[in-house]
Amino acid sequence: QNEVKERRAIVSGLENIQVQMTEEVLPLEAVTPLEAVTPLKNTPHLFVLKGNSEKDLQEQILVLEKEVLPLGAVTPLGEIARQFYKEVEKEVLPLEAVTPLYHLILIAKNKKELTQEIHFFQKNITRAFSKNQILKTPRGSYFTPNPLGKKGKVAFVYPGSSTAYTGLGRDLFQLFPELHRHFEKMLPNLDEYIWSDYLFPKKITAADADPNIYENAIAMMSTGVFFSTAFTYVLREIFGVKPELAFGYSMGECSSMWYALGVWSSDEAKEFQESPIFKNRFAGDLELLAEHWNISTAEAKERWVSLVLLAPRAKVEALIEGKDKVYLTFVNTENEVVISGDKNNCLAIAEALGCQTITIPFQNVIHHDFCKKEEAGLLKMHRFSLDKNSKIDFYSSISQDKIKLDSQEIAKNSTAVCCQKVDFPKTVNTLFEKEARIFIELGANATCTGWIKNILKDKEHLAVSMNQKGKSDAQALLEVLAQLVSHGVAVDLSALYPKAKKEDNKRHFMKKIKLGGARIFDAILNDKNKDFFKNIKRKEAPLVLEMELESA
C-alpha cells in the first residue's frame, strides 16, 4: 500500500525555519525504469572501428585519436564508444561486396589506456595486413585481417562438469540483472543449482578454508550445467549470437548443451539431482567400482585415481595395453590424456613415461565400459520430452554425426557417452570437417578452448571462451565480443551502448550548488520563497570566531 512520508530539512542560516515536503513512496512493482541501463557499468569500454581497407582503418583510428587526445577533450569515453557504434550500426554493405568489411575493436577503461591501444594499432596495423597477422593486446583489443565469419559456421562448445571453481560467475548477475528474472521463473530455488556455499563461501576469517566442491559430485555437475546455461543466455539472448552447430565434452554433451540451448526443460534437472548414480554409484562411495572389482567401498576409494599425463597418446596406449585395472579415460589432445584405475598401476605408467603428471582432485568412474551396468538408470536420467524447434545441428562424439532430435536417440547417445572414453580431438576434427570455424566455449575456465587451439593449430579457426579463471566476467565477455565482431560474426552490441536516460521532470529539493558566486541563501530559494522569508533575520556568527579570523 502506498504511504506518504513527511520529510523535514533544515537549511544552514535558517535554523528556526523548517521546510516541509512530502514524498510519495511507490510500491516496488509500480516503479518502471525510464530506459534500459547498461549491464556493464564501471567496466572497460568497447570501441568498434570499421573499414574496407587498411587506409579506412587508419583514418578511423585518427578520428578516434582526435576525440580523445586533446587536452580539453571532455566527452566521456562511454559516449565516444557509443558514437562509433552508431556509425557501425548504420553500415550496410551489399552481400555480394568483393572486399570484406574489417572491424578493429579497442578495449580500454580510461583515456590513458585508450591512448596506448590507439598507438599500438597505429604502429602495427600495416604489418597485420602485409603479413596476414592477428593483432591482440593484453587488454583484449583485437583485429584480424582474415575474418572467418563468412568462411564457416559458429559452433557452441560445452565443457565437462569438473571445471567449476570458487568465484565462478561472481559478477554475472550484477552485470545482467535480467538473469535473475529469467532463471527464477524456471527455478524457484535458484541456489539448488548454483550451490553458492561452494562458489561464494561465507567465511569468518580469511584463513578459513573454502569448502571443496569436488567432494560433492551433484553440486559440481549442477553448477557446471547451470553456468553453461547462463553464459548461453547472455550470448544468445542479449548479444544475439546464433550457433549453427553444438557439441560437448563429457557431461557437456550428455546434459549441458541440451539444457543450455532449450531442448530440455529445467524441470527435468531434478531427475539427475535425485538419482543415486552420480551420488554414490559413479562418485561418492564408488559403489559401482567396488562391485566391479569385488572389494569394499573404502578400498575402492583408497585405490582409485585419475591422472592427467602430458605425454603422446600412442605411448600411453602402448603402456596401458595388458595392464590390469588401468583405463584410458580422456584424450584431450594428441599429447594430453587422462588415465584412471588402480593407483599403483597408474603411477607406474606415469613413472615409465617420465612426463608431467597431475592428479585429478576428485573421484569419478564415469566413461568406462563397466558403467553399462547402470544403463537403465542412465537412459531414464537422459530421456525427456523435447523442444524440437531448434535449428541447431547437435553432434555426437559416439557416431561423429548429427544427433536426431528424438528423446530416445538423445538418451541412448548420452548413455553411450557415459560408458566410453572421450576422444576430443576426433570430435573437434569432425566439426571442422562440417565447416565449423568459430568455436565458442560456454562454460567455466576455457579448458576446451585450449584443447581446440592445440588440435586445430595448423588450421584456420577461432576458439574463445566466455569464462576464464583470473579474469572478471566483464573482461572475458568483452574479449569474446571483440573477437567475434572482428571476425564478422553477427553480434548485437546494443546492450553495451544504452540510450541516454530521459531527464526526470519531477521537482527535487536537492540542488547542485557551485562554491563561490551567489550566496546559498539566494541560490536555494526561488522568488516566491525569497519574498516569504525576506523579513527573517539570519543568525550572526559568534564574536569569538570573528576575532580568530581577524587574528589569523
C-alpha positions, 0 to 999 in steps of 0.5 A: 500500500502506498504511504506518504512520508513527511520529510523535514530539512533544515537549511544552514542560516535558517535554523528556526525555519523548517521546510516541509515536503512530502514524498510519495513512496511507490510500491516496488512493482509500480516503479518502471525504469525510464530506459534500459541501463547498461549491464556493464557499468564501471567496466572497460569500454568497447570501441568498434572501428570499421573499414574496407581497407587498411587506409579506412582503418587508419583514418578511423583510428585518427578520428578516434585519436582526435576525440580523445587526445586533446587536452580539453577533450571532455566527452566521456569515453562511454559516449565516444564508444557509443558514437562509433557504434552508431556509425557501425550500426548504420553500415550496410554493405551489399552481400555480394561486396568483393572486399570484406568489411574489417572491424578493429575493436579497442578495449580500454577503461580510461583515456590513458589506456585508450591512448596506448591501444590507439598507438599500438594499432597505429604502429602495427596495423600495416604489418597485420595486413602485409603479413596476414597477422592477428593483432591482440593486446593484453587488454583484449583489443583485437583485429584480424585481417582474415575474418572467418565469419563468412568462411564457416559456421559458429559452433557452441562448445560445452565443457565437462562438469569438473571445471567449476571453481570458487568465484565462478560467475561472481559478477554475472548477475550484477552485470545482467540483472535480467538473469535473475528474472529469467532463471527464477521463473524456471527455478524457484530455488535458484541456489539448488543449482548454483550451490553458492556455499561452494562458489561464494563461501561465507567465511569468518576469517580469511584463513578459513578454508573454502569448502571443496566442491569436488567432494560433492559430485551433484553440486559440481555437475549442477553448477557446471550445467547451470553456468553453461546455461547462463553464459548461453543466455547472455550470448544468445539472448542479449548479444544475439549470437546464433550457433549453427552447430553444438557439441560437448565434452563429457557431461557437456554433451550428455546434459549441458548443451541440451539444457543450455540451448532449450531442448530440455526443460529445467524441470527435468534437472531434478531427475539427475539431482535425485538419482543415486548414480552420480551420488554414490554409484559413479562418485561418492562411495564408488559403489559401482567400482567396488562391485566391479572389482569385488572389494569394499567401498573404502578400498575402492576409494583408497585405490582409485585415481585419475591422472592427467599425463602430458605425454603422446597418446600412442605411448600411453596406449602402448603402456596401458595395453595388458595392464590390469585395472588401468583405463584410458579415460580422456584424450584431450589432445594428441599429447594430453590424456587422462588415465584412471584405475588402480593407483599403483598401476597408474603411477607406474605408467606415469613413472615409465613415461617420465612426463608431467603428471597431475592428479585429478582432485576428485573421484569419478568412474564415469566413461568406462565400459563397466558403467553399462551396468547402470544403463537403465538408470542412465537412459531414464536420467537422459530421456525427456520430452523435447523442444524440437524447434531448434535449428541447431545441428547437435553432434555426437562424439559416439557416431561423429554425426548429427544427433536426431532430435528424438528423446530416445536417440538423445538418451541412448547417445548420452548413455553411450557417452557415459560408458566410453572414453572421450576422444576430443580431438576426433570430435573437434576434427569432425566439426571442422570437417562440417565447416565449423570455424568459430568455436565458442566455449560456454562454460567455466575456465576455457579448458576446451578452448585450449584443447581446440587451439592445440588440435586445430593449430595448423588450421584456420579457426577461432576458439574463445571462451566466455569464462576464464579463471583470473579474469572478471566476467566483464573482461572475458565477455568483452574479449569474446565480443571483440573477437567475434565482431572482428571476425564478422560474426553477427553480434548485437552490441546494443546492450553495451551502448544504452540510450541516454536516460530521459531527464526526470521532470519531477521537482527535487529539493536537492540542488547542485550548488557551485562554491563561490558566486551567489550566496546559498541563501539566494541560490536555494530559494526561488522568488516566491520563497525569497519574498516569504522569508525576506523579513527573517533575520539570519543568525550572526556568527559568534564574536569569538570566531570573528576575532580568530579570523581577524587574528589569523 
